């Protein structure tokens, strides 16, 4: 065989070898590809089973999103809502950039999707509320792109506390960075004509020789405290002529409030004639000192100090707290349920709820109107300075 033939044969063998090598490589790539597809499929199934995969951006934005919700688990004596609600509770305008025009430029500009924005808003609102209002439920009633505030998702959020629901719209920028809440105000719309001052409605309180006056409160509710102080002035004036009681029916702020509720309930049992003096001292001294810290030891120490100042046997009171505290609070809760009380403060005179301004003179007038024959003390004028706010817990 010639050199030329040998060369030709060698070239053929090289070509065959190269072709075989390519085929082997191709087969290996196919096997790797199949393994990768199998692995991806397995991983996909595993994620799907665990609920990890949420392909938000592959779905069209819904007009109405599915409900998203969570609820706090810790519930004190009875679930939900001593009338608190809520737009003191609804978090007002959460810090946001200027929302004039399109707000999509407020953040990164990356659209996280309607469902993700909805879930993020619900989780955030719940996390802000559940510490102060254990048992509160926060759910979304629907999500859509906002027509009023371009660049945001509008989420209708429903909050329920102690059986009383309230809904409000919240707006989340599409990148999920900013949120603000509450109804929108059209700044170009002219203000309405001021309405005439509302006249107090007749309460229909039945008259009696010795009216029974019950103030339903949470001990550390700021609105309850605003009523407790002025009513203490009325008790100082009319205490011999009417039966004044405080009903400590809920402890939505935690253990330190539970303790104070028991202390006040026990003082009414052990030294009822001095309770309203204690209540006035609580408003002036204990609430401003222990309320901001929520310190149960502060509450206990300052309560004992105040009782000593008023010559109330603090040892007897604290023994009552330990031995009968739960029983007394159960009675107070039962009374609140009997009247359907859902907000602190609530004033009930002779079994009828009364709505008046939260000042000493207004409370005095409401009590004096409930007498068959009003005592001469009703002719005295008390302070008519009202509190700056008039909400409820």
Buried (B, 14 or more C-beta within 10 A) or exposed (E): EEEEEEEEEEEEEEEEEEEEEEEEEEEEEEEEEEEEEEEEEEEEEEEEEEEEEEEBEEEEBBEEBEEBBBBBEEEBBBBBBBBBBBBBBBBEEBEBEEBEEEBBEBBEEEBBBBBBBBBBBBBBBBEBBBEBBBBBBBBBBBBBBBEEBEBBBBBBBBBBBBEBBBBBBBBBBBBBBBBBBBEEEEEEEEEEEEEEEEEEEEBEBEEBEEBBBBBBBBBBBBBBBBBBBBBBBBBBBBBEBBEBBBBBBBBBBBEBBBBBBBBBBBBBEBBEEBBBBBBBBBBBBBBEBBBEEBBBEBBBBBBBEBBEEBEBBBEBBBBBBEEBBEEBBEBBBEBBEEBEBBBBBBBBBBEEBBEBBBBBBBBBBBBBBBBEEBEEBBEEEBEEEBBEEEBBB
